[in-house]
């Protein structure tokens, strides 16, 4: 929601680069500083090992890997 608010001109947002990538590439947002801070944690997308992902889960996986933007 903070990225959407920043895109609407309501202020600035602190966000992960992967989440802001689409808006940055489309020039809907711009970085205020070139400084990036490393994240200490990781996130994993998991599914049961005994079956393939559902079509919906596959769409979410692709969306996340492509920089998860509300406009993707």
N, CA, C and O atoms as a DFTB+ gen file, in Angstrom:
288 C
 N C O
     1  1       0.821      -1.178       0.000
     2  2       0.000       0.000       0.000
     3  2       0.879       1.261       0.000
     4  3       0.501       2.287      -0.566
     5  1       2.037       1.174       0.631
     6  2       2.899       2.352       0.668
     7  2       3.439       2.682      -0.722
     8  3       3.606       3.854      -1.060
     9  1       3.712       1.656      -1.529
    10  2       4.161       1.925      -2.899
    11  2       3.053       2.570      -3.722
    12  3       3.307       3.493      -4.496
    13  1       1.828       2.087      -3.558
    14  2       0.698       2.688      -4.275
    15  2       0.499       4.133      -3.841
    16  3       0.203       4.992      -4.672
    17  1       0.656       4.410      -2.553
    18  2       0.524       5.785      -2.066
    19  2       1.622       6.667      -2.647
    20  3       1.357       7.803      -3.040
    21  1       2.842       6.161      -2.706
    22  2       3.942       6.938      -3.297
    23  2       3.677       7.195      -4.780
    24  3       3.919       8.298      -5.271
    25  1       3.181       6.180      -5.497
    26  2       2.856       6.362      -6.917
    27  2       1.772       7.417      -7.104
    28  3       1.758       8.128      -8.109
    29  1       0.866       7.517      -6.137
    30  2      -0.218       8.501      -6.212
    31  2       0.240       9.898      -5.786
    32  3      -0.550      10.842      -5.786
    33  1       1.524      10.023      -5.423
    34  2       2.044      11.324      -5.040
    35  2       1.760      11.719      -3.608
    36  3       1.807      12.901      -3.268
    37  1       1.465      10.738      -2.758
    38  2       1.110      11.029      -1.371
    39  2       2.297      11.009      -0.422
    40  3       2.126      11.238       0.776
    41  1       3.490      10.742      -0.925
    42  2       4.666      10.723      -0.065
    43  2       5.725       9.800      -0.614
    44  3       5.749       9.501      -1.808
    45  1       6.597       9.354       0.260
    46  2       7.684       8.450      -0.125
    47  2       7.445       7.103       0.532
    48  3       6.667       6.995       1.479
    49  1       8.114       6.079       0.028
    50  2       7.981       4.735       0.575
    51  2       9.357       4.104       0.710
    52  3      10.243       4.330      -0.114
    53  1       9.518       3.329       1.736
    54  2      10.698       2.499       1.921
    55  2      10.274       1.095       1.524
    56  3       9.360       0.530       2.124
    57  1      10.936       0.522       0.511
    58  2      10.468      -0.762      -0.020
    59  2      11.628      -1.635      -0.449
    60  3      12.735      -1.155      -0.695
    61  1      11.358      -2.905      -0.531
    62  2      12.335      -3.834      -1.105
    63  2      12.439      -3.557      -2.603
    64  3      11.449      -3.260      -3.271
    65  1      13.650      -3.662      -3.099
    66  2      13.873      -3.374      -4.522
    67  2      13.046      -4.296      -5.416
    68  3      12.556      -3.865      -6.459
    69  1      12.887      -5.549      -5.024
    70  2      12.100      -6.486      -5.837
    71  2      10.646      -6.052      -5.932
    72  3      10.015      -6.248      -6.971
    73  1      10.106      -5.470      -4.880
    74  2       8.712      -5.033      -4.905
    75  2       8.521      -3.746      -5.699
    76  3       7.458      -3.526      -6.279
    77  1       9.538      -2.904      -5.727
    78  2       9.432      -1.623      -6.427
    79  2       9.947      -1.687      -7.860
    80  3       9.809      -0.716      -8.603
    81  1      10.533      -2.798      -8.259
    82  2      11.200      -2.893      -9.566
    83  2      10.301      -2.517     -10.734
    84  3      10.723      -1.772     -11.618
    85  1       9.081      -3.012     -10.755
    86  2       8.176      -2.714     -11.874
    87  2       7.867      -1.228     -11.975
    88  3       7.902      -0.658     -13.065
    89  1       7.567      -0.604     -10.850
    90  2       7.250       0.831     -10.845
    91  2       8.479       1.661     -11.181
    92  3       8.363       2.694     -11.839
    93  1       9.651       1.226     -10.739
    94  2      10.884       1.944     -11.081
    95  2      11.165       1.831     -12.580
    96  3      11.501       2.819     -13.232
    97  1      11.024       0.630     -13.114
    98  2      11.281       0.422     -14.548
    99  2      10.309       1.220     -15.413
   100  3      10.691       1.772     -16.445
   101  1       9.051       1.276     -14.982
   102  2       8.029       2.018     -15.730
   103  2       8.063       3.517     -15.430
   104  3       7.270       4.287     -15.972
   105  1       8.986       3.916     -14.565
   106  2       9.165       5.323     -14.183
   107  2       7.949       5.914     -13.467
   108  3       7.703       7.118     -13.537
   109  1       7.194       5.055     -12.780
   110  2       6.104       5.541     -11.939
   111  2       6.635       5.986     -10.588
   112  3       6.012       6.784      -9.888
   113  1       7.819       5.447     -10.230
   114  2       8.533       5.839      -9.019
   115  2       9.985       6.089      -9.377
   116  3      10.471       5.620     -10.406
   117  1      10.674       6.832      -8.522
   118  2      12.113       7.001      -8.695
   119  2      12.772       6.916      -7.337
   120  3      12.188       7.270      -6.313
   121  1      14.002       6.439      -7.355
   122  2      14.766       6.324      -6.113
   123  2      15.211       7.701      -5.668
   124  3      15.674       8.506      -6.476
   125  1      15.071       7.965      -4.392
   126  2      15.553       9.238      -3.846
   127  2      17.045       9.179      -3.570
   128  3      17.736      10.194      -3.664
   129  1      17.550       7.988      -3.227
   130  2      18.959       7.793      -2.912
   131  2      19.438       6.525      -3.594
   132  3      18.640       5.624      -3.853
   133  1      20.714       6.441      -3.886
   134  2      21.268       5.234      -4.494
   135  2      21.684       4.211      -3.441
   136  3      22.109       3.108      -3.787
   137  1      21.568       4.556      -2.184
   138  2      21.934       3.653      -1.104
   139  2      20.921       2.517      -0.989
   140  3      19.713       2.749      -0.977
   141  1      21.417       1.309      -0.906
   142  2      20.564       0.142      -0.689
   143  2      21.091      -0.596       0.534
   144  3      22.300      -0.725       0.724
   145  1      20.187      -1.068       1.343
   146  2      20.572      -1.807       2.543
   147  2      20.296      -3.289       2.333
   148  3      19.224      -3.659       1.854
   149  1      21.248      -4.134       2.685
   150  2      20.998      -5.577       2.543
   151  2      19.943      -6.042       3.536
   152  3      19.870      -5.548       4.661
   153  1      19.144      -6.977       3.116
   154  2      18.124      -7.556       3.994
   155  2      18.717      -8.775       4.698
   156  3      19.409      -9.585       4.081
   157  1      18.445      -8.893       5.966
   158  2      19.001      -9.991       6.747
   159  2      18.206     -11.289       6.574
   160  3      18.724     -12.373       6.843
   161  1      16.963     -11.183       6.131
   162  2      16.145     -12.383       6.030
   163  2      15.886     -12.747       4.566
   164  3      16.114     -11.955       3.651
   165  1      15.410     -13.954       4.390
   166  2      15.036     -14.453       3.071
   167  2      13.597     -14.927       3.121
   168  3      13.050     -15.192       4.192
   169  1      12.999     -15.029       1.960
   170  2      11.645     -15.541       1.856
   171  2      11.661     -16.721       0.898
   172  3      12.409     -16.728      -0.080
   173  1      10.847     -17.701       1.179
   174  2      10.798     -18.912       0.372
   175  2       9.370     -19.151      -0.079
   176  3       8.431     -18.982       0.699
   177  1       9.206     -19.537      -1.316
   178  2       7.910     -19.944      -1.843
   179  2       7.925     -21.467      -1.867
   180  3       8.735     -22.073      -2.567
   181  1       7.029     -22.083      -1.102
   182  2       7.046     -23.533      -0.931
   183  2       5.769     -24.177      -1.438
   184  3       4.717     -23.541      -1.500
   185  1       5.875     -25.447      -1.799
   186  2       4.723     -26.237      -2.213
   187  2       4.980     -27.681      -1.821
   188  3       6.121     -28.058      -1.551
   189  1       3.929     -28.496      -1.786
   190  2       4.130     -29.915      -1.472
   191  2       5.051     -30.567      -2.504
   192  3       4.916     -30.325      -3.704
   193  1       5.976     -31.386      -2.036
   194  2       6.960     -32.015      -2.927
   195  2       6.346     -33.077      -3.830
   196  3       6.919     -33.419      -4.865
   197  1       5.192     -33.598      -3.450
   198  2       4.620     -34.712      -4.205
   199  2       3.654     -34.299      -5.308
   200  3       3.015     -35.159      -5.915
   201  1       3.534     -32.994      -5.584
   202  2       2.646     -32.582      -6.682
   203  2       3.104     -31.231      -7.248
   204  3       3.731     -30.439      -6.545
   205  1       2.788     -30.978      -8.512
   206  2       3.190     -29.713      -9.135
   207  2       2.334     -28.561      -8.595
   208  3       1.266     -28.790      -8.027
   209  1       2.799     -27.344      -8.772
   210  2       2.008     -26.201      -8.304
   211  2       0.727     -26.047      -9.122
   212  3       0.674     -26.415     -10.295
   213  1      -0.290     -25.504      -8.486
   214  2      -1.534     -25.214      -9.195
   215  2      -1.283     -24.062     -10.168
   216  3      -0.293     -23.346     -10.022
   217  1      -2.154     -23.869     -11.150
   218  2      -1.991     -22.730     -12.055
   219  2      -1.951     -21.396     -11.304
   220  3      -1.177     -20.512     -11.669
   221  1      -2.763     -21.241     -10.272
   222  2      -2.761     -19.988      -9.495
   223  2      -1.431     -19.811      -8.769
   224  3      -0.879     -18.710      -8.751
   225  1      -0.912     -20.879      -8.171
   226  2       0.376     -20.794      -7.481
   227  2       1.494     -20.471      -8.457
   228  3       2.410     -19.721      -8.119
   229  1       1.435     -21.018      -9.645
   230  2       2.452     -20.723     -10.664
   231  2       2.390     -19.255     -11.074
   232  3       3.430     -18.631     -11.282
   233  1       1.190     -18.697     -11.192
   234  2       1.062     -17.270     -11.528
   235  2       1.661     -16.400     -10.423
   236  3       2.320     -15.400     -10.707
   237  1       1.433     -16.778      -9.170
   238  2       2.017     -16.024      -8.049
   239  2       3.533     -16.127      -8.087
   240  3       4.221     -15.130      -7.869
   241  1       4.069     -17.313      -8.360
   242  2       5.520     -17.497      -8.441
   243  2       6.117     -16.595      -9.522
   244  3       7.120     -15.920      -9.289
   245  1       5.503     -16.586     -10.692
   246  2       5.991     -15.747     -11.792
   247  2       5.892     -14.278     -11.417
   248  3       6.807     -13.503     -11.693
   249  1       4.794     -13.891     -10.792
   250  2       4.594     -12.502     -10.360
   251  2       5.678     -12.081      -9.376
   252  3       6.245     -10.995      -9.499
   253  1       5.967     -12.939      -8.399
   254  2       7.000     -12.614      -7.414
   255  2       8.378     -12.516      -8.049
   256  3       9.137     -11.600      -7.736
   257  1       8.710     -13.441      -8.933
   258  2      10.028     -13.444      -9.559
   259  2      10.216     -12.285     -10.536
   260  3      11.348     -11.915     -10.847
   261  1       9.133     -11.721     -11.012
   262  2       9.218     -10.591     -11.938
   263  2       9.122      -9.249     -11.240
   264  3       8.860      -8.237     -11.890
   265  1       9.327      -9.217      -9.924
   266  2       9.363      -7.947      -9.227
   267  2       8.029      -7.503      -8.669
   268  3       7.789      -6.301      -8.550
   269  1       7.189      -8.395      -8.338
   270  2       5.890      -8.172      -7.705
   271  2       5.458      -6.725      -7.616
   272  3       5.784      -6.028      -6.655
   273  1       4.754      -6.292      -8.577
   274  2       4.187      -4.943      -8.616
   275  2       2.691      -5.078      -8.735
   276  3       2.217      -6.006      -9.390
   277  1       1.922      -4.184      -8.124
   278  2       0.475      -4.287      -8.248
   279  2      -0.008      -4.166      -9.688
   280  3      -1.161      -4.482      -9.983
   281  1       0.857      -3.715     -10.580
   282  2       0.474      -3.523     -11.977
   283  2       0.926      -4.669     -12.870
   284  3       0.687      -4.630     -14.077
   285  1       1.578      -5.696     -12.307
   286  2       2.016      -6.860     -13.100
   287  2       0.914      -7.867     -13.207
   288  3       1.091      -8.911     -13.835
